[in-house]
Amino acid sequence: MLVETMITLRETLAALQAAKKVGLPVAVSFCCNDKLQLLSGEPLGDVIKQVERFHPLFIGVNCVSLDVATRTVNYLHG
């Protein structure tokens, strides 16, 4: 299941829980601002900590500018 263009942690967790409940593998991508926050204002680092417990196939970013995408991917890469 591809959970994409997520902008809130609450909705992301609901989608990940639904995928887990039915036994589907899941991947997730976020839409972030230039401060590396979800559009709801939640810091990406805090969100990633919550999402990692679901062991997604990947965590990505989409529907953002090239600059924000590059910064986010660099952050995710560590």
C-alpha positions as CSV (number, residue, x, y, z in Angstrom):
1,M,0.0,0.0,0.0
2,L,1.4,3.4,-0.9
3,V,0.5,6.1,1.6
4,E,1.6,9.2,-0.2
5,T,1.6,13.0,0.1
6,M,0.9,12.8,3.8
7,I,0.7,16.1,5.6
8,T,-0.3,15.1,9.2
9,L,1.1,12.5,11.6
10,R,-2.4,11.5,12.7
11,E,-3.6,10.6,9.2
12,T,-0.3,8.9,8.4
13,L,-0.6,6.6,11.5
14,A,-4.2,5.8,10.7
15,A,-3.2,4.7,7.2
16,L,-0.2,2.7,8.5
17,Q,-2.4,1.0,11.1
18,A,-5.0,0.1,8.5
19,A,-2.3,-1.5,6.2
20,K,-0.9,-3.4,9.2
21,K,-4.4,-4.7,10.2
22,V,-5.0,-6.2,6.7
23,G,-1.4,-7.4,6.4
24,L,-0.3,-5.2,3.5
25,P,3.3,-4.1,3.0
26,V,3.3,-0.3,3.1
27,A,5.4,2.6,1.9
28,V,4.9,6.2,2.9
29,S,5.8,9.6,1.5
30,F,5.4,13.1,2.9
31,C,4.8,16.6,1.7
32,C,7.1,18.9,3.7
33,N,7.8,22.6,3.9
34,D,11.2,24.2,3.7
35,K,11.7,23.8,7.5
36,L,11.5,20.0,7.1
37,Q,8.1,19.9,8.8
38,L,4.9,18.3,7.5
39,L,2.4,20.9,6.3
40,S,0.7,20.5,9.7
41,G,3.8,21.8,11.3
42,E,5.0,18.5,12.8
43,P,8.8,18.1,12.6
44,L,9.8,15.4,10.1
45,G,12.2,13.9,12.6
46,D,9.5,13.3,15.1
47,V,7.2,11.9,12.4
48,I,9.9,9.5,11.2
49,K,10.3,8.1,14.7
50,Q,6.6,7.2,14.8
51,V,6.5,5.8,11.3
52,E,9.6,3.6,11.6
53,R,7.8,1.2,14.1
54,F,5.7,0.1,11.1
55,H,8.8,-1.0,9.1
56,P,7.7,0.7,5.9
57,L,9.3,-0.4,2.6
58,F,10.5,3.1,2.2
59,I,10.0,6.6,3.5
60,G,10.0,9.4,0.9
61,V,8.8,12.8,-0.1
62,N,6.7,14.1,-3.0
63,C,4.8,17.1,-4.3
64,V,7.4,19.5,-3.1
65,S,9.9,21.8,-4.9
66,L,13.3,20.4,-6.0
67,D,15.1,22.3,-3.2
68,V,12.8,20.9,-0.5
69,A,13.0,17.4,-2.0
70,T,16.8,17.5,-2.0
71,R,16.9,18.7,1.5
72,T,14.4,16.1,2.7
73,V,16.1,13.2,1.0
74,N,19.5,14.3,2.4
75,Y,17.8,14.4,5.9
76,L,16.2,11.0,5.4
77,H,19.5,9.6,4.2
78,G,21.2,10.8,7.3
